[in-house]
Amino acid sequence: MADNSGNGATPVLAFIVGGLVVVVAVIDFFMYSGGGFGGGDTKSVDVNIKAPDISAPAKPG
């Protein structure tokens, strides 16, 4: 009977999971820092809302 006390799959799995964590962290950094993958596009939104002048109705009486 062979005495197999070590398993080589655990370090390989840890390396793969660690690599995936690094890739996700890099993607998050670019997406949330405004860099994105679109070539550094700057987006601006101009919102102008003009409410109409409303006067209260005259009091009865």
Secondary structure, DSSP 8 states (H G I E B T S, - for coil): -------THHHHHHHHHHHHHHHHHHHHHHHHTT-TTTTS---------------------
